[in-house]
Amino acid sequence: MSRAAELLVDFRAHLRIRFPRCEDAFWVLNESKSGGVDWHEFQTRVKNPIKWPGINVPGDLESLFHALDLDGNGIVRLEAFSILEEFDATAAMEAMLYAGRVISRGKVGGCPPGLCPPGHMEVDRRGFTRAEFAAAWSELAHERCKAVDPRIIFGFIDGNANGYIEKDELFLLTDALPRRAEAAASGDLEVLLRKRFGSLQAMHALLLQKDAYAILQHRQSIDQGSSAGLSAAGKSDAGTQKPRG
């Protein structure tokens, strides 16, 4: 899923080298001027004259086309390039992470009916067409979900590009993506703790002490004092500098 989002960003960056807007590139792709670009025209024109380097990576062009095929009918239209212009990969991943967690929690976790599986955590019994997914996604009230077009999200999740989100693909959204986010957060936390305490063992030993809270508070006061002192020293040095000339 993240790979598909990266492809959109990469493709947009390439288009912006040559065109003021992504919409301008659409009309270069749409040589037939029909208002829609099918797969044959897309792969031909992306190779030349667009010359996107990603065409040389197996599977990338197909993934890109599937993400931009908003209606799932094998035709990419101008609207997709308008959405591409404003696409935010980080926002899209955050929206998918939020949605995955909501769906996995089921009704007890506040999952809206359109997305909620028949029973709590029974996500493998639910699937969506592109239209069904877009309608269900609209029930998610969180602003991060409202900011992302669900048809683009569908293209990310539908990995085999068959126009239907199946149980394994939905499982990636509700389980694999949250797990990866948790692993990344754990890694960031470990780096922070090692920087603060030297090692996880040292942190653990400190927390076992009866006065651990007081020690941590004292360390925090020292850190804040050091930061304030450095800031004041910097301002003082800046004030005593003689003007050049």
C-alpha positions in Angstrom: 0.0 0.0 0.0 2.8 2.4 0.9 4.5 1.5 -2.4 1.5 2.5 -4.4 1.3 5.9 -2.6 5.0 6.4 -3.3 4.4 5.8 -7.0 1.8 8.5 -7.2 4.2 11.0 -5.5 7.1 9.9 -7.8 4.9 10.2 -10.9 3.6 13.6 -9.9 7.2 14.9 -9.2 8.2 13.7 -12.7 5.2 15.5 -14.3 5.9 18.7 -12.5 9.3 18.9 -14.1 7.7 19.4 -17.5 4.2 20.7 -16.8 2.8 23.5 -14.6 0.0 21.2 -13.5 -0.7 17.5 -13.6 -3.9 18.2 -15.6 -1.7 19.5 -18.4 0.1 16.1 -18.6 -3.3 14.3 -19.0 -3.8 15.9 -22.4 -0.4 14.7 -23.5 -1.3 11.2 -22.4 -4.7 11.4 -24.0 -3.4 11.6 -27.6 -6.8 10.5 -28.9 -8.5 13.5 -27.2 -11.3 11.2 -26.1 -11.3 12.5 -22.6 -10.2 9.1 -21.2 -7.0 7.1 -21.3 -7.2 3.4 -21.6 -4.4 1.0 -20.5 -2.9 0.7 -24.0 -2.7 4.5 -24.5 -1.5 5.0 -20.9 1.5 2.6 -21.1 2.4 3.8 -24.5 2.4 7.5 -23.7 3.9 7.2 -20.2 6.9 5.5 -21.9 7.1 8.2 -24.6 6.7 11.2 -24.6 6.2 11.3 -20.8 9.3 9.2 -20.2 8.5 8.2 -16.6 11.5 6.2 -15.2 9.1 4.0 -13.2 8.0 2.2 -16.4 11.2 0.2 -16.1 10.2 -1.4 -12.8 8.0 -4.5 -13.2 4.5 -3.9 -11.9 4.9 -0.2 -11.1 3.1 1.1 -14.2 0.2 -1.3 -13.6 -0.1 -0.2 -10.0 -0.1 3.5 -11.0 -2.8 3.0 -13.6 -5.0 1.0 -11.2 -4.7 3.8 -8.6 -5.6 6.5 -11.1 -8.5 4.4 -12.6 -11.0 6.0 -10.1 -14.1 4.3 -11.6 -12.5 0.9 -12.0 -13.6 0.7 -15.6 -10.2 0.6 -17.2 -10.2 4.3 -18.1 -8.2 7.1 -16.4 -9.9 10.5 -16.7 -8.9 14.1 -16.1 -10.3 14.0 -12.5 -7.6 11.6 -11.5 -4.9 14.1 -12.4 -6.7 16.8 -10.5 -6.6 14.5 -7.4 -3.0 13.6 -8.1 -2.1 17.3 -8.0 -3.2 17.5 -4.3 -2.4 14.0 -3.2 -0.7 13.7 0.2 0.9 10.3 0.7 1.4 10.8 4.5 -2.3 11.8 4.9 -3.4 8.8 2.9 -1.4 6.4 5.0 -2.7 8.0 8.2 -6.2 7.6 6.9 -5.8 4.0 6.1 -4.2 3.3 9.5 -7.1 5.0 11.2 -9.7 3.1 9.1 -8.0 -0.2 9.6 -8.1 0.2 13.4 -11.7 1.2 13.3 -12.8 -1.8 11.2 -10.8 -4.2 13.3 -12.6 -3.1 16.5 -16.0 -3.8 15.0 -19.2 -2.3 16.4 -18.0 -2.2 20.0 -15.2 0.1 18.8 -17.5 2.5 16.9 -17.1 1.1 13.4 -19.8 2.6 11.1 -22.2 0.0 9.6 -20.9 0.3 6.1 -17.5 -0.8 7.1 -18.2 -2.9 10.1 -17.8 -6.7 9.6 -20.7 -9.0 10.5 -19.1 -9.8 13.9 -16.3 -8.3 16.0 -12.9 -8.9 14.4 -14.5 -11.1 11.6 -12.9 -8.9 8.9 -12.3 -11.9 6.7 -16.0 -12.2 5.9 -16.3 -8.8 4.3 -15.3 -7.5 0.9 -16.0 -4.4 -1.3 -16.3 -3.3 -4.8 -14.8 0.1 -5.5 -18.2 1.8 -5.3 -19.2 0.0 -2.1 -15.9 0.9 -0.6 -16.2 4.6 -1.5 -19.7 4.7 0.0 -18.6 2.9 3.2 -15.5 5.1 3.6 -17.7 8.2 3.6 -19.2 7.0 6.9 -15.8 7.6 8.6 -16.2 10.9 10.4 -12.5 11.6 11.1 -11.1 14.6 9.2 -8.1 12.6 8.0 -10.4 10.2 6.2 -12.5 13.0 4.7 -9.3 14.6 3.2 -8.4 11.5 1.1 -10.4 10.2 -1.9 -11.5 6.7 -1.1 -11.2 5.6 -4.8 -7.5 6.2 -4.6 -7.3 4.3 -1.3 -9.2 1.4 -3.0 -6.6 1.2 -5.7 -3.9 0.8 -3.0 -5.7 -2.0 -1.1 -6.9 -3.9 -4.2 -3.4 -5.4 -4.8 -4.4 -7.9 -7.5 -6.4 -5.2 -9.4 -9.5 -7.3 -9.8 -11.9 -4.6 -8.8 -12.8 -6.2 -5.5 -11.2 -6.0 -2.0 -11.0 -9.5 -0.8 -10.5 -10.9 2.7 -6.7 -11.0 2.5 -6.5 -7.5 1.2 -8.8 -6.2 3.9 -6.7 -8.0 6.4 -3.7 -6.0 5.3 -5.6 -2.8 6.1 -7.0 -4.0 9.4 -4.0 -6.0 10.8 -0.8 -5.6 8.9 -0.8 -1.8 8.5 -1.5 -1.2 12.3 1.1 -3.7 13.3 3.7 -2.1 11.1 2.8 1.3 12.6 3.2 -0.1 16.1 6.6 -1.6 15.2 7.8 1.7 13.8 6.6 3.6 16.9 8.3 1.0 19.1 11.5 1.5 17.2 11.3 5.3 17.6 10.7 4.9 21.3 13.7 2.6 21.7 15.9 5.1 20.0 14.6 7.9 22.3 15.1 5.8 25.5 18.6 4.7 24.5 19.5 8.4 23.9 18.0 9.4 27.3 19.3 6.6 29.5 22.2 5.1 27.5 20.6 1.6 27.3 17.3 -0.1 27.9 18.9 -2.0 30.8 19.9 1.3 32.4 16.4 2.6 32.1 15.0 -0.6 33.6 17.4 -0.5 36.5 16.4 3.1 37.2 12.7 2.4 37.1 13.2 -0.4 39.7 14.5 2.1 42.3 12.0 3.3 44.9 12.7 7.0 44.1 12.7 6.5 40.3 10.0 9.3 39.9 12.0 11.8 41.9 15.2 10.9 39.9 13.4 11.4 36.6 12.0 14.7 37.7 15.4 15.9 38.8 16.9 14.8 35.5 14.2 16.7 33.6 14.9 19.8 35.6 18.6 19.6 34.9 17.9 19.1 31.1 15.5 22.0 31.1 18.0 24.2 32.9 20.7 23.3 30.5 18.6 24.1 27.5 17.6 27.4 29.0 21.2 28.2 29.8 22.3 27.4 26.2 19.6 29.5 24.8 20.5 32.5 27.0 24.2 32.1 26.2 23.4 32.1 22.5 21.4 35.3 22.8 24.2 36.9 24.9 26.8 36.0 22.3 24.7 37.4 19.6 24.2 40.7 21.5 27.9 41.2 22.1 29.0 40.6 18.5 30.4 43.7 16.9 29.0 44.8 13.6 31.2 44.1 10.6 32.6 46.9 8.4 
